[in-house]
């Protein structure tokens, strides 16, 4: 039976998703919180807080509550969870909802406990955790329960995870801190070092989304960006190319490809045969960058499929768990304790 009065929250390092089974709508917000330094009072979260980046007065901190998918700032994490719970319920607070959260495979017991504590402090009556690879695989439609090897590559904001799943179990998982945020950083560094031209985090992210690629494009193009010239110390415009963005992304891309190769090289033979037959599934925001299928197949010989709506695979998997919790007990962390 579906859980009553339940909320699923995917707390990503860059973006967070929330779903209430009462409202039935997926919400997406930047994982950013603004709070007063003197009182720890949260003044904004989500998109409103993102608009304050680089513009807030000195007495207000504007931060990302999570780093690499785990709690880095307790005040901000509680503020973000509270904000998402209220938004998912359209401002109509339930008395004590059940909350399902996902956590990276590499998160420790201490980190998972900290995440649950912040959810309880935000008003949850019960908190369940699911490892992100399972939620992503379920949302992507992979046969998680079957005795068949399924490989999932999830390129998120803070981490990229290469997971091998069979019989509701995580056979292996290679996790690296090379993902969307690192891509934004290397784009910033590239233009700063090559042209002494500074761009902000938001601009770098948009360049990645609009002009990023991991292998040569059929039609390369140029585009204009605005930033600060470090030589003259005045704002100006710069014309850049998609080839330059690809060059900037190269170290991150190669690290992800290497993680995929390592996972393929160490998997059991029967599961390797399954992956060779069925291919690799990619999810997460980083999967939207052009060229992954061609590049990975060139390096591994394995075909690649980008999931439908890769950005929302994790939250879609979590929604499936909320609707049929009894069917997914095996993929929940401490499921016996949490499900009763």
N, C-alpha and C positions, 0 to 999 in steps of 0.2 A: 504493500500500500504506500502511496505517496506520503511524505511527511507533511504534517499540517504546520502552518505558520513557520515556514523555513526559508532561509536565504542562503544563496551560494555566492561566495565572494572570491574572485581570483585576484589576489593582491600581487600584481606584477611590479617589477622594479620601476618600469616606466609608465605603464597604464594599468588601471584596475577595472575589473568588470564585476557587476553585481546583478543578481536576479532574485526576485521574490516570487514564490509560487502563488501568491495572492495577486500580484500585479501582472506577472507573466511577460515581462519585458526586460531585455538585457540593456543595462546602462554601462557606458564607458566613460571613464574620467582619468585625467592624468594623476599619477601617484605622487602628488605634491601637496604639502600642508604648510600653511603659514601660521606661526604662533608668536605671542609676545614673550620675549626673553625674561622679563621680570616676573611674570605670573604663570607662564606655561599655558596660558589661555589660547586655544585655537581660534583664530580669526577668519580663516578661510581654508578651503580644501578643494581638490579637484581643479577644474578649469579656472575658477576664480583665483586660486592660489598660483597657478601657472602664470597667469597674467601679471602677477606681482614679482616674478623672477627678475632680478636686476633693477627693480623699481621701488622696492620696499624701504621704508626708513630703517635706521640702524637698530631700533629697538625691536624689530620684527625679524625672525628667522624664517626663511622660505627654504624648505628642505624636502628631499625624497626620504620617506620613512624607512624604506627597505633598500638594502644593498645586496646585490646578488640573490634576491628573493627572500632574504631573511631580515628579521627586525634589526634595524640599526639605531632607531630613535623611538623610544617607547611613547613619549608624549605625542609625537606625530602619528605613530601607528594607531594608537587609540583614537586620535582625532579623525584619521582617514576611515577606519572601520565604522565609527559612529556615523560619520557623514554618509557613507555608502549604505548603511543599514537604513537610515532615514530616507535617503533618496530612493532606494529600492522599494520602500513601502509607501512612497509618495507622501512622506511627511506624517503618515498615520502610524505612530509607533505601536507595535504589538507589545503585549506585556513582557514576554520573555521568549523571543524566537529561537529556534534551532539554527545554528550557523555552520555551514560547511565551508572550510577553507582549504586551499591547496598549498602544498609546500614543496620546494625543490627536493630532488632525490638526495642531494648532498647535505641537507639540513640535519643538524645534530638533534638529539633528544632535548637538550637544553634550549636550542633555538625554537623547536616545535612547541615546547612548553611555554616559552615567552610569547609566541604568537597566539596560543590558546588563551593565555592570561589576559592579553589585551582585548580579545573578543569578549571574554567574560566581563571585563571591566566596562565594555561598551554596551552591555545589557543582554548578552546571550544567555539562554537558560541551559543550553547544551552546545558543545562545540565538537565537530567532527573534522578530521584531517584526512586528505587524500593526497598521495604523491602526484606531483604534476605530470609525470610521464603517463600514468594511468588515465588521468582526466583527459589529457590531450589525445591519447590513443582511442578512448571511448568516443570523444567528440569527432574524431576523424573517421570513425566507422571501422576501425581495425578489429579483428576477431580476438579480442583480449582473452576470452575464456577458453579458446580452443587450444589443443595441443599442436600449435603451429607457431613458428617464429615470426614475429612482426617487428620490424625496425622502425623506430620513430626518431626523427631529428627535429628538435624543438629549439628554434633560435629566438630567444626572448629578449628582454631588455638587459638583464644582468648576467645571464648564463645561457650557454648553448648546451643542450643535453642530447646525447645519442643513446637511445634506450633499446634494448632487446627484450620483448615481452612474450611470454607463453604461459598458458594455463593460469591466468590471473596472477602471475608472478613476474617480478623483474629479474630476468636472468643476468643482465649486466647493464651498467649505465656509466658512460663516460661524460663527465661534466666539466666544462671549462668556462672560465670567466672572460670569454670572448664572444660578445653578442652585440645587440643593438646600441647600447650606451658606448661600448668601446668603439664601434663604428663611427658614432658621432664625434668621439674624441679624436680619432685619427684623421677625420676630415678637417676638423678645426686645426690640428697640428700641421697638416699638409699645407694649407694655405698660409698659415702663420710662418712656417719655415721657408716655403718657396717664394712667397711674395711679401712677407712681412705684413700680412693682411689678416686682421682679426675678425672672426665671425662668432656669433653667440651660439649657445647650445641648441636653441630652437631652430636657428637658421641651418645649422649643420644637419639636424634631424630631417628638415624639409628637403635639403639637397639629397640626402640618402634616399628618401622616399621617391622623389621626383626624377632623379638622375642617376641613381645607383645601379650598378651591374657587376656581375662577378666574372663575366667573360665578354669578349668583344661583341658589340651590338651590330646588327645589320646596318643600321643608320645611326652613326654617332652624331651628336649635336653639341652646340654651345649654349650657354645660358648666362644670365647676368645675376650677380649677387652684390649685396651691399654690406659694407663693413667699415672697419677703422684701419686706415693706413698707418702702420707703426713708424714709418719713416717721416711722414709729414705731420702725424698725429691729428689728422682730420678725416672725417668720413668721406668715403668715395665708393665708386662702383668698380667691379672687376668682371671681366668676361672669362669664364672657365669652360671646360669641356667635360663630357661624360668620361672620356679616357682618363682625365686627371682624377676624377672621383674614384674610378676603378683602381687606379694606381694607389690611391690613399687607402682603399679598403683591402688591398692585397694581403697584408699581414694577418688580418682577422680572418679573411676567407681561407687562407692556407691553414690556419690553426683549426678551423672547423672541419675542413676536408681531412686533415690529419687525424682528428678525433674519430671521424667516420671510418677511416682506414684501420685504425687501431681496433675499433669495435668489431669490424668485419674479420680481421685477422685472428682474433682470439675467441670467436664464437664456436660452439660445438658444431661438428660437420652436418648433422641433420638439420639444425636450425639455420645453418649457412645456406643449405639447399633451399629451405623455405624462403629466405630473404632473396636469394638469387631468382627464384621463380616469381615471387610476389612484388619485389622491389622495395624501395625505401619511401616512407611517407614523411613529408616535411610540413611542419606547422609553426606557428609563431609569426610575429611581425617581420623578422628577418627573412622568412621564407618568401616574402613578397618581392624581394629584390630579384631583378631579371637575371636569368642564366644559370640558376642552380642545377637544374636537371641536366643540362649539357655538360657542365663542368664536373659534377660528381660522377656521371657515367663515364666520362673520359678517364678519370682517375681510378675508378673502382670496377668498371664493367657492369655495374648494377643500375637498372633503370630507376628513375625517381618520379614520384608523383607529388605535386603540391596539393594539399588538402583544399577542399572547398572552404572559402572564408577562413583562411589559416589563423587570422587574428583571434577568432572566437572559438577555436576548437576546444580549448581548455574549459571555458565556461559552459560550452554545450555539453561536454562530458560530465561536468558537475551537475548540470540540470538533469541529465539522465539519472544520475545517482540519487538526486532528491526525489525524482518521480518513482524510482524503484529501488529503494535503499536495501531491501532484503536481498536483491539480486547481486548487489555489489559489496557485500560485507567483506569479501576477501581482499578488496583493494583499499579498504580504509585502514588507517593507522589506529591501533588499539580499538578495532571495531567492536569487540565484545564489550569493552568498557563503555564505549560511547553509544552503542545501539541498545544496550540493556538486554 
